[in-house]
């Protein structure tokens, strides 16, 4: 996939839009259905679960309980003296009427009335007594009537002294039999006549004191403490479609779950994201100017935050409840890993702050999730800070699963989610798995689209089984071996001056891939064959030599190699002179004719970084030292030092390092590193007596001689005059020596 194209201004505008508009939009989208306002007395538009234990006063239940308690208070009764007197008076009045009916003057003619007449006259007066009872009392003689009256009044007084509440009259009537049994009534009138009389006279002897009773009931009700309704964690406070009660509304307000205008949430998200973007801008501008100055990298950072916002929103929606342990699925560590790999560890640590802040915005009532996001990010950065292969990335991502599971379980305990510890640990484990999947799936895509060269992609390119390296080894083994040696030299020197040693060494492996097109035109690949340059004009040979750079660039681009590797190929010869064939052209030119040196210079560009500068210097030093070693098996350290020093001075004086950000102190460190590396490759060797040098083809002898002569010439001149450049046979004023390798 080709890297992202477009103007820097357009990329910066897109990065700003993603950060300030895209992220708030993603974080707020659920507010339009998950945070819709809930109002008391109206159907709820969503289901809301209790994030933690909630207890709120329940006025309705409290009032009902107070009513029940008040009603359970027994009425306060006071004696009803009028009723008590009335009971006795009614009995006395009944006997008085009977006595009056029995008097002789009761008849119209002054004679006594007959029994039947007496009974008939009393029926209207004593409606509550049955006729048989009236007759029985009328038939008593005077003494018997007096006894019956006295006994009946005594029983009536006993009844009047009793506390007979409303509703207990019938029960008391049933007790009259027992009371009558202890008295002596003539002719058994107690049961037949007195009992009905007493029953008719009986009435409640106590009454309810309404004022005192009401006061007692009010006091009892007031003593009832307000009752509360509990909502355990994870239980619904209100279900979708349910009419919201006063208690439910109070519970929602207690945790700020009643919702608000969705656009208010959008505004809050916008303000938060703008604050985060501003703080990141200040940091990057001050401490990471390379990132701040690259529109492409700023866009990449915005894309990472957009991806995180999407996963955060998905995790919150998937968990569907603020207490759900599934929220520990949040793969926050994946984005810390990606940032560390695509940028560097300090930026990876930096993004922990906005990642945690956004988690707090989306799950404000879940401190465990907020801390989980922070811990997973901080733990993820060192896991991917020093990768030795892409397989190590996969290993690091999978290692995170165990750490995440432990974090989730511990946080569930710390923040009181004891019942969900097991589920939280499983969710943390799943978060690690998601992290591994996200990192391994998205990293190659992001590297390709944004043209970011990461350690993992460099490690992939460093694999000697890469198709380009395999082709170079198969078709140009000498160039391959030279590239491997240069790679080692470059890596060691780059490390010594704090340059990117991995980038430099990988670029060195590919710097000569263009020689695959015409391998036998380069001396290191001419073993046992005739030198094809013997039959070519110097200008043609020089053009062929120079074309290995352009051929290498085309091959690298066809394999979609990173721009930094292509730059290493383009600049490894800079604009130096192909001096060997230039001198041939000058020597063959007619007397007085001039040779245009520009036609013998490489068409590339000068190195602009430490890594490419070190590659250029290592390339020429390794080639020249190898040529000198072919001419002199016992090449000394001093000779190697002379060659390296001379070639470095040549490149400096030729202006090849004018655009590179490398200092003279660093060049001295590079020089010492090169000498050390070359001494351990081209050290003196013992000539074994049994080995006799065998003749080779003329072409090989000619080639070796031509290559070695230049190196020997440089070494001899260095010994004599201290500078190899003084010995050039023919030299244009603007050029320095270069072997055809």
TAHU-V298630 format. One record per run of one state. SS is the DSSP state (alpha for helix, beta for strand, coil for the rest). FROM is the first residue (numbers start at 1). TO is the last residue. If there is no record, write none. Layout:
BEGIN
ss=SS from=FROM to=TO
ss=SS from=FROM to=TO
END
This chain:
BEGIN
ss=coil from=1 to=7
ss=alpha from=8 to=28
ss=coil from=29 to=30
ss=alpha from=31 to=34
ss=coil from=35 to=42
ss=beta from=43 to=43
ss=coil from=44 to=47
ss=beta from=48 to=49
ss=coil from=50 to=53
ss=beta from=54 to=57
ss=coil from=58 to=58
ss=alpha from=59 to=72
ss=coil from=73 to=76
ss=beta from=77 to=79
ss=coil from=80 to=80
ss=alpha from=81 to=102
ss=coil from=103 to=103
ss=alpha from=104 to=106
ss=coil from=107 to=114
ss=alpha from=115 to=123
ss=coil from=124 to=130
ss=alpha from=131 to=138
ss=coil from=139 to=141
ss=alpha from=142 to=161
ss=coil from=162 to=168
ss=alpha from=169 to=174
ss=coil from=175 to=175
ss=alpha from=176 to=181
ss=coil from=182 to=185
ss=alpha from=186 to=201
ss=coil from=202 to=205
ss=beta from=206 to=208
ss=coil from=209 to=209
ss=alpha from=210 to=222
ss=coil from=223 to=227
ss=beta from=228 to=231
ss=coil from=232 to=235
ss=beta from=236 to=238
ss=coil from=239 to=242
ss=beta from=243 to=243
ss=coil from=244 to=245
ss=alpha from=246 to=254
ss=coil from=255 to=261
ss=alpha from=262 to=287
ss=coil from=288 to=288
ss=alpha from=289 to=292
ss=coil from=293 to=294
ss=alpha from=295 to=319
ss=coil from=320 to=324
ss=alpha from=325 to=329
ss=coil from=330 to=331
ss=alpha from=332 to=342
ss=coil from=343 to=344
ss=alpha from=345 to=362
ss=coil from=363 to=366
ss=alpha from=367 to=383
ss=coil from=384 to=389
ss=alpha from=390 to=414
ss=coil from=415 to=417
ss=alpha from=418 to=450
ss=coil from=451 to=454
ss=alpha from=455 to=461
ss=coil from=462 to=466
ss=alpha from=467 to=475
ss=coil from=476 to=476
ss=alpha from=477 to=496
ss=coil from=497 to=500
ss=alpha from=501 to=510
ss=coil from=511 to=512
ss=alpha from=513 to=516
ss=coil from=517 to=518
ss=alpha from=519 to=521
ss=coil from=522 to=522
ss=alpha from=523 to=525
ss=coil from=526 to=531
ss=alpha from=532 to=535
ss=coil from=536 to=537
ss=alpha from=538 to=558
ss=coil from=559 to=562
ss=alpha from=563 to=571
ss=coil from=572 to=576
ss=beta from=577 to=577
ss=coil from=578 to=578
ss=alpha from=579 to=588
ss=coil from=589 to=596
ss=alpha from=597 to=600
ss=beta from=601 to=601
ss=coil from=602 to=609
ss=alpha from=610 to=631
ss=coil from=632 to=636
ss=alpha from=637 to=653
ss=coil from=654 to=663
ss=alpha from=664 to=679
ss=coil from=680 to=697
ss=alpha from=698 to=721
ss=coil from=722 to=723
ss=alpha from=724 to=727
ss=coil from=728 to=741
END
